[in-house]
């Protein structure tokens, strides 16, 4: 009986050390991915981000890695995988600043795949993301810089929303 107790103690200590080592590998994966993005090697950055996503949802870099994998899949035209990544992002991070950009990707994907039922729900989700009060302003703006170093900007006007990626118009949605 005493041997079992010693074994369980050693086993539990080993498991605690394994988890802390794993967190360090997530950090190194994330740093490696960011360096690859700076160097222009998006394929290698994607592999690192995907490793984080596939390893655990408990990683502090999971949110950024999930969004980056969605971006990468979309850029390749792999809309099914991009849809899965962005849907997971929306389900997990409903109040995140990147949410309208994930939703707009899903809207573009539903346009590509001709899923009209989903389009209206996504449009409503984008429109209602920001509480719009333009009392003394013509527009309201929110922005986000993704882990793949894409600069997103959403401009909410009274009658429409304009989404920009790297200063280029990506989508315009009328109310």
C-alpha positions in Angstrom: 0.0 0.0 0.0 2.9 2.3 0.8 4.4 1.7 -2.7 1.2 2.8 -4.3 1.2 6.0 -2.3 4.8 6.8 -3.3 4.0 6.0 -6.9 0.9 8.3 -6.9 3.0 11.1 -5.3 5.7 10.8 -7.9 3.2 10.5 -10.7 1.3 13.7 -9.5 4.6 15.7 -9.3 5.5 14.6 -12.8 2.2 15.6 -14.1 2.5 19.1 -12.5 5.9 19.6 -14.1 4.6 18.4 -17.5 1.9 21.1 -17.5 4.3 23.9 -16.6 6.7 22.7 -19.4 3.8 22.7 -21.8 3.0 26.3 -21.1 6.6 27.2 -21.9 6.3 25.4 -25.2 3.2 27.4 -26.1 5.1 30.6 -25.4 7.9 29.5 -27.6 5.5 28.5 -30.3 3.8 31.8 -30.2 7.1 33.8 -30.2 8.3 31.7 -33.1 5.1 32.3 -35.0 5.3 36.0 -34.5 8.9 36.1 -35.7 7.9 34.1 -38.8 5.1 36.6 -39.5 7.7 39.4 -39.3 10.0 37.5 -41.6 7.1 37.0 -44.1 6.9 33.2 -43.6 3.2 32.9 -43.1 3.3 29.1 -43.7 5.6 28.4 -40.9 3.7 30.9 -38.6 0.5 29.0 -39.4 2.1 25.7 -38.4 3.1 27.2 -35.0 -0.3 28.8 -34.5 -2.0 25.5 -35.4 0.2 23.6 -32.9 -1.1 25.9 -30.2 -4.7 25.4 -31.2 -4.4 21.7 -31.4 -2.6 21.4 -28.1 -5.0 22.9 -25.6 -7.7 25.5 -25.1 -6.1 26.5 -21.9 -3.2 28.2 -23.5 -3.1 32.0 -23.0 -2.3 32.2 -26.8 -5.2 30.1 -27.9 -7.5 33.0 -28.9 -4.8 34.6 -31.0 -3.8 31.3 -32.6 -7.4 30.4 -33.4 -8.0 33.7 -35.2 -4.7 33.4 -37.1 -5.5 29.9 -38.3 -8.8 31.1 -39.5 -7.1 33.9 -41.4 -4.6 31.6 -43.0 -7.3 29.1 -44.1 -9.3 31.9 -45.6 -6.4 33.2 -47.5 -5.8 29.8 -49.0 -9.5 29.4 -50.0 -10.0 26.6 -47.5 -13.4 27.9 -46.5 -14.6 24.9 -44.5 -11.5 25.0 -42.2 -11.7 28.8 -41.9 -15.4 28.5 -41.1 -14.6 26.0 -38.3 -11.9 28.2 -36.9 -13.9 31.4 -36.9 -17.0 29.6 -35.6 -15.0 28.3 -32.6 -13.6 31.8 -32.1 -17.0 33.3 -32.0 -18.4 30.6 -29.7 -15.4 31.0 -27.3 -14.9 34.8 -27.3 -18.3 36.4 -27.8 -17.2 39.8 -26.4 -13.7 40.0 -27.9 -12.6 43.1 -29.9 -11.8 40.8 -32.8 -15.4 39.4 -32.9 -16.8 41.6 -35.7 -13.9 40.6 -37.9 -14.4 36.9 -37.3 -18.1 37.4 -38.0 -17.3 39.2 -41.3 -15.1 36.4 -42.4 -18.0 34.0 -41.7 -20.3 36.3 -43.7 -17.9 36.3 -46.6 -17.6 32.5 -46.4 -21.4 32.1 -46.4 -21.5 34.3 -49.5 -18.9 32.1 -51.2 -20.8 28.9 -50.3 -24.3 30.3 -50.9 -25.7 29.8 -47.4 -28.4 32.4 -47.3 -29.9 31.4 -44.0 -26.7 32.1 -42.1 -26.0 35.4 -43.9 -28.9 37.2 -42.2 -27.9 36.0 -38.7 -24.3 37.1 -39.3 -25.3 40.5 -40.5 -27.4 41.0 -37.4 -24.5 39.9 -35.2 -22.2 42.4 -36.8 -24.7 45.2 -36.6 -25.5 44.7 -33.0 -21.9 44.2 -31.8 -21.3 47.8 -31.0 -24.0 49.8 -29.2 -24.3 52.6 -31.7 -24.8 56.1 -30.4 -23.6 58.7 -32.9 -25.1 61.7 -31.2 -22.2 64.1 -31.9 -20.2 62.0 -34.3 -20.6 60.8 -37.8 -19.1 57.4 -37.2 -17.7 55.0 -34.5 -14.5 53.1 -35.2 -12.9 49.9 -33.7 -9.7 48.3 -34.7 -7.7 45.1 -34.2 -4.2 43.9 -35.2 -4.2 40.2 -35.7 -1.3 37.8 -34.9 -0.7 37.5 -38.6 -0.1 41.3 -38.5 -3.2 42.2 -40.5 -4.7 45.6 -39.5 -8.5 45.5 -39.2 -10.7 48.5 -38.8 -14.5 48.6 -38.6 -16.2 51.9 -39.1 -19.9 52.1 -38.0 -21.9 54.7 -39.7 -25.6 55.4 -39.2 -26.6 53.4 -42.3 -23.7 50.9 -42.8 -20.6 49.3 -41.5 -17.3 49.3 -43.5 -14.7 46.7 -42.7 -11.1 47.4 -43.8 -8.1 45.1 -43.8 -4.7 46.8 -44.2 -6.6 50.0 -45.2 -8.3 48.2 -48.1 -12.1 47.9 -48.1 -13.0 44.2 -47.3 -16.8 44.4 -46.9 -19.5 47.0 -46.6 -22.8 46.1 -44.9 -25.9 48.3 -45.2 -28.5 48.2 -42.5 
